[in-house]
Amino acid sequence: MKKFFTLLLLFVTPVLYAQKVDTLSVHSPSMNKDIKNVVILPKDYDTGKTYPVLYLLHGYNGNYASWTKIKPELPEIASQAGMIIVCPDGQNSWYWDSPKEPSVRFETYVSTELVNYIDQNYSSRREPAGRAITGLSMGGHGGLWLGIRHQDIFGACGSMSGGVDIRPFPENWEMKKQLGEYAENESVWEDHTVINQLHKIRAGKLQIMIDCGTGDFFYGVNKALHEKLLYLNIPHDYLERPGIHNGPYWKNAVDYQILYFAKFFGAGKP
């Protein structure tokens, strides 16, 4: 335990240098519009090296800048962990390609268009062992949804306070704009919830970390996801701690997630 917290401090201790934080627009051909993103480079960024990339997703009513406000230390953490951090704007899409709204294609945007842009314009590791994706709340759903469905792109995925089973919440967070009314589109909802995607996980292909506070309204669905993963004998890390669905919880939770992914990236080095 002492060793774990020593490692954790490596990622949260402030340093006295400036990292590069860019806000840039990336064109989405599938949606025919530009999407904003924050890209954080480590201090020693050098085009002669390659760096793993963590895609960090915001929650409902958030945007591309949300994580820099929740966790202002992200630039220092990127430097100490030796990774690039990318925070895309997912609007209120739940990171789906909506079956009801052809103009909403955020699964395609994040998993293909944005990843391709980062790989073409930055010195990134262009393999699943060099990419991870996670997020909070709606973004926790997105992290697992995209990670499970795109194991050829992401080698690890995670969720913080994630909406990992949407079915108990049919009237919340504009999901019916993307999927239609639950009563009339039950099969669509069944097909677009993370907990029903687990059969797609290929043995040895995906590292998974799930984190949720015990006072969170999503705690029950996260616990159920954990239990289903155990039943299916799918390896994963699961963490529950006292806490609710709020910024202070995520400010703390992201430290554990980044430590987890840094270990994954280190194991995946050639």
C-alpha positions as a printed NumPy array, in Angstrom:
array([[  0.   ,   0.   ,   0.   ],
       [  2.875,   2.383,   0.874],
       [  4.459,   1.712,  -2.523],
       [  1.137,   2.386,  -4.278],
       [  0.757,   5.817,  -2.701],
       [  4.4  ,   6.633,  -3.43 ],
       [  3.695,   5.936,  -7.086],
       [  0.481,   7.935,  -6.931],
       [  2.333,  10.978,  -5.603],
       [  4.52 ,  10.963,  -8.704],
       [  1.455,  11.985, -10.69 ],
       [ -0.05 ,  14.58 ,  -8.384],
       [  2.977,  16.532,  -7.087],
       [  3.098,  19.959,  -8.837],
       [  6.195,  20.952, -10.803],
       [  7.49 ,  24.37 , -11.744],
       [  7.543,  24.219, -15.53 ],
       [  4.98 ,  24.92 , -18.189],
       [  3.563,  22.262, -20.488],
       [  1.934,  22.872, -23.837],
       [ -1.88 ,  22.944, -23.772],
       [ -3.571,  23.499, -27.131],
       [ -7.218,  24.013, -28.013],
       [ -7.734,  22.972, -31.597],
       [-10.56 ,  22.219, -33.99 ],
       [-10.64 ,  18.938, -35.869],
       [-12.958,  18.532, -38.83 ],
       [-15.39 ,  15.619, -38.692],
       [-16.214,  14.416, -42.208],
       [-18.998,  12.182, -40.871],
       [-20.776,  15.162, -39.248],
       [-19.436,  17.841, -41.627],
       [-18.433,  20.173, -38.823],
       [-15.428,  21.159, -36.737],
       [-15.126,  19.837, -33.184],
       [-13.002,  21.462, -30.488],
       [-10.505,  19.497, -28.429],
       [ -7.883,  20.143, -25.772],
       [ -4.513,  18.482, -26.416],
       [ -1.994,  18.394, -23.566],
       [  1.618,  17.547, -24.4  ],
       [  4.24 ,  16.49 , -21.859],
       [  7.02 ,  18.944, -21.04 ],
       [  9.692,  16.919, -22.794],
       [  7.599,  16.403, -25.937],
       [  9.994,  15.566, -28.735],
       [  9.012,  14.532, -32.249],
       [ 11.91 ,  12.098, -32.148],
       [ 10.03 ,  10.055, -29.536],
       [  6.57 ,   8.524, -29.459],
       [  4.076,   8.951, -26.621],
       [  1.031,   7.007, -25.452],
       [ -2.273,   8.88 , -25.659],
       [ -5.06 ,   9.018, -23.094],
       [ -8.43 ,  10.165, -24.448],
       [-10.337,  11.774, -21.57 ],
       [-14.093,  12.294, -22.036],
       [-16.343,  14.832, -20.31 ],
       [-19.83 ,  14.3  , -18.908],
       [-23.279,  15.567, -19.797],
       [-23.448,  19.371, -20.138],
       [-19.644,  19.478, -20.223],
       [-17.295,  20.303, -23.064],
       [-13.723,  19.911, -24.276],
       [-12.422,  22.203, -21.473],
       [-14.24 ,  20.489, -18.586],
       [-11.356,  18.292, -17.495],
       [ -8.88 ,  21.183, -17.378],
       [-11.216,  22.878, -14.904],
       [-11.847,  19.78 , -12.798],
       [ -8.165,  18.841, -12.742],
       [ -5.95 ,  21.877, -13.45 ],
       [ -2.894,  19.72 , -12.714],
       [ -3.386,  17.654, -15.893],
       [ -0.453,  19.294, -17.746],
       [  1.969,  18.434, -14.938],
       [  0.517,  14.923, -14.742],
       [  0.957,  14.456, -18.509],
       [  4.63 ,  15.355, -18.122],
       [  5.271,  13.113, -15.16 ],
       [  3.385,  10.194, -16.731],
       [  4.998,  10.758, -20.141],
       [  1.737,  10.773, -22.071],
       [ -0.369,  12.956, -24.348],
       [ -3.864,  13.717, -23.011],
       [ -6.674,  14.528, -25.45 ],
       [-10.036,  15.91 , -24.291],
       [-12.595,  15.996, -27.127],
       [-15.915,  17.811, -27.137],
       [-18.612,  15.148, -27.145],
       [-21.506,  17.606, -26.745],
       [-24.396,  15.64 , -25.15 ],
       [-24.015,  12.728, -27.552],
       [-23.213,   9.907, -25.098],
       [-20.468,   9.157, -27.636],
       [-22.774,   7.128, -29.845],
       [-23.396,   7.183, -33.556],
       [-27.068,   7.946, -33.059],
       [-29.477,   5.612, -34.877],
       [-32.073,   8.424, -34.8  ],
       [-29.966,  11.5  , -35.623],
       [-27.653,  10.965, -38.611],
       [-25.848,  14.218, -37.773],
       [-24.661,  12.812, -34.422],
       [-21.65 ,  10.562, -35.081],
       [-19.438,  10.931, -32.041],
       [-18.434,   7.271, -31.903],
       [-16.971,   7.653, -35.378],
       [-15.494,  11.028, -34.51 ],
       [-13.598,   9.97 , -31.384],
       [-12.596,   6.422, -32.347],
       [-11.629,   7.123, -35.966],
       [-11.497,  10.763, -37.063],
       [ -9.883,  12.222, -33.955],
       [ -7.525,   9.283, -33.414],
       [ -6.375,   9.565, -37.032],
       [ -5.819,  13.313, -36.626],
       [ -3.744,  12.842, -33.469],
       [ -1.684,  10.084, -35.088],
       [ -1.045,  12.2  , -38.181],
       [ -0.112,  15.386, -36.322],
       [  1.578,  14.244, -33.112],
       [  4.278,  11.759, -32.155],
       [  1.837,   9.209, -30.797],
       [  2.14 ,   5.485, -30.348],
       [ -0.081,   4.22 , -33.138],
       [ -1.243,   0.938, -31.679],
       [ -3.771,  -0.239, -29.084],
       [ -0.97 ,  -0.691, -26.545],
       [ -0.392,   3.057, -26.796],
       [ -3.989,   4.266, -26.503],
       [ -6.49 ,   4.353, -23.628],
       [ -9.865,   6.015, -23.19 ],
       [-11.864,   6.933, -20.102],
       [-14.201,   9.616, -18.796],
       [-16.691,  10.714, -16.184],
       [-20.449,  10.077, -16.065],
       [-21.633,  10.258, -19.704],
       [-17.933,  10.067, -20.555],
       [-17.575,   6.963, -18.389],
       [-20.208,   5.336, -20.559],
       [-18.276,   6.638, -23.568],
       [-14.937,   5.31 , -22.354],
       [-16.247,   1.772, -21.983],
       [-18.53 ,   1.951, -25.04 ],
       [-15.688,   3.015, -27.335],
       [-13.061,   0.843, -25.691],
       [-15.119,  -2.33 , -25.934],
       [-16.322,  -1.653, -29.472],
       [-12.92 ,  -0.584, -30.835],
       [-10.357,  -2.963, -29.386],
       [ -8.341,  -2.535, -32.568],
       [ -7.868,   1.132, -31.557],
       [ -7.816,   1.207, -27.734],
       [ -5.936,  -1.281, -25.585],
       [ -7.381,  -0.014, -22.302],
       [-10.529,   1.758, -21.192],
       [-12.133,   3.048, -18.051],
       [-15.023,   4.798, -16.4  ],
       [-15.467,   7.186, -13.471],
       [-19.037,   7.379, -12.107],
       [-20.179,   6.123, -15.483],
       [-23.688,   5.655, -16.811],
       [-22.78 ,   2.085, -17.663],
       [-26.386,   0.911, -17.913],
       [-28.709,   3.532, -19.369],
       [-31.943,   1.549, -19.176],
       [-32.981,   2.643, -15.651],
       [-32.844,   6.298, -16.766],
       [-35.069,   6.608, -19.869],
       [-36.089,  10.232, -19.217],
       [-32.689,  11.608, -18.291],
       [-29.876,  13.494, -19.986],
       [-31.351,  13.75 , -23.486],
       [-30.647,  10.096, -24.258],
       [-34.002,   9.738, -25.981],
       [-32.914,  12.387, -28.472],
       [-30.25 ,   9.945, -29.608],
       [-32.147,   6.658, -29.2  ],
       [-35.841,   7.524, -29.315],
       [-38.396,   7.004, -26.566],
       [-37.572,   3.909, -24.537],
       [-41.068,   2.423, -24.691],
       [-41.048,   2.54 , -28.493],
       [-37.38 ,   1.652, -29.023],
       [-36.558,  -0.854, -26.31 ],
       [-34.299,  -2.944, -28.55 ],
       [-32.301,   0.156, -29.508],
       [-31.714,   0.976, -25.838],
       [-30.723,  -2.628, -25.168],
       [-28.16 ,  -2.415, -27.969],
       [-26.709,   0.927, -26.812],
       [-25.965,   0.216, -23.157],
       [-22.475,  -0.744, -22.041],
       [-23.528,  -3.644, -19.839],
       [-24.869,  -5.453, -22.934],
       [-21.569,  -5.092, -24.837],
       [-19.475,  -7.372, -22.664],
       [-19.695, -10.356, -25.005],
       [-17.564,  -8.364, -27.466],
       [-14.539,  -8.257, -25.173],
       [-11.8  , -10.475, -26.594],
       [ -9.607, -12.353, -24.148],
       [ -6.374, -10.518, -23.438],
       [ -7.236,  -7.579, -25.695],
       [ -8.558,  -4.957, -23.288],
       [ -7.571,  -3.625, -19.871],
       [-10.568,  -2.214, -17.95 ],
       [-10.845,   0.015, -14.878],
       [-14.164,   1.025, -13.294],
       [-14.511,   3.531, -10.44 ],
       [-17.659,   4.809,  -8.72 ],
       [-18.563,   6.439,  -5.428],
       [-20.822,   4.538,  -3.07 ],
       [-23.148,   7.553,  -2.766],
       [-23.454,   8.044,  -6.517],
       [-26.807,   7.541,  -8.271],
       [-24.879,   5.384, -10.784],
       [-23.415,   3.192,  -8.03 ],
       [-25.993,   0.424,  -8.506],
       [-25.377,   0.025, -12.239],
       [-21.595,   0.099, -11.744],
       [-21.832,  -2.587,  -9.089],
       [-23.995,  -4.671, -11.436],
       [-21.457,  -4.231, -14.249],
       [-18.649,  -5.359, -11.945],
       [-20.623,  -8.434, -10.921],
       [-21.41 ,  -9.321, -14.527],
       [-17.752,  -8.995, -15.476],
       [-16.884, -11.318, -12.605],
       [-19.551, -13.809, -13.698],
       [-18.151, -13.775, -17.256],
       [-14.603, -14.126, -15.895],
       [-13.471, -10.932, -17.63 ],
       [-10.42 ,  -9.418, -15.892],
       [-10.855,  -5.821, -14.744],
       [-10.052,  -3.448, -11.907],
       [-12.971,  -2.186,  -9.856],
       [-12.767,   0.578,  -7.289],
       [-15.503,   1.961,  -5.071],
       [-14.941,   4.659,  -2.478],
       [-17.101,   7.008,  -0.426],
       [-18.231,   9.806,  -2.697],
       [-20.992,  11.216,  -4.858],
       [-21.447,  12.369,  -8.442],
       [-19.418,  15.561,  -8.356],
       [-16.213,  17.345,  -9.282],
       [-14.262,  16.619,  -6.091],
       [-14.792,  12.889,  -6.613],
       [-13.574,  13.028, -10.238],
       [-10.611,  15.244,  -9.346],
       [ -9.464,  12.41 ,  -7.102],
       [-10.626,   9.521,  -9.282],
       [ -8.649,  10.601, -12.336],
       [ -5.386,  10.161, -10.382],
       [ -6.144,   6.464,  -9.944],
       [ -7.157,   6.124, -13.584],
       [ -3.995,   7.783, -14.891],
       [ -1.835,   5.643, -12.623],
       [ -3.616,   2.56 , -13.996],
       [ -3.137,   3.606, -17.623],
       [  0.492,   4.665, -17.07 ],
       [  1.181,   1.146, -15.831],
       [ -0.617,  -0.262, -18.874],
       [  1.392,   1.952, -21.243],
       [  4.63 ,   0.936, -19.564],
       [  3.817,  -2.742, -19.925],
       [  3.04 ,  -2.192, -23.617],
       [  6.373,  -0.558, -24.525],
       [  8.339,  -2.39 , -27.209]])
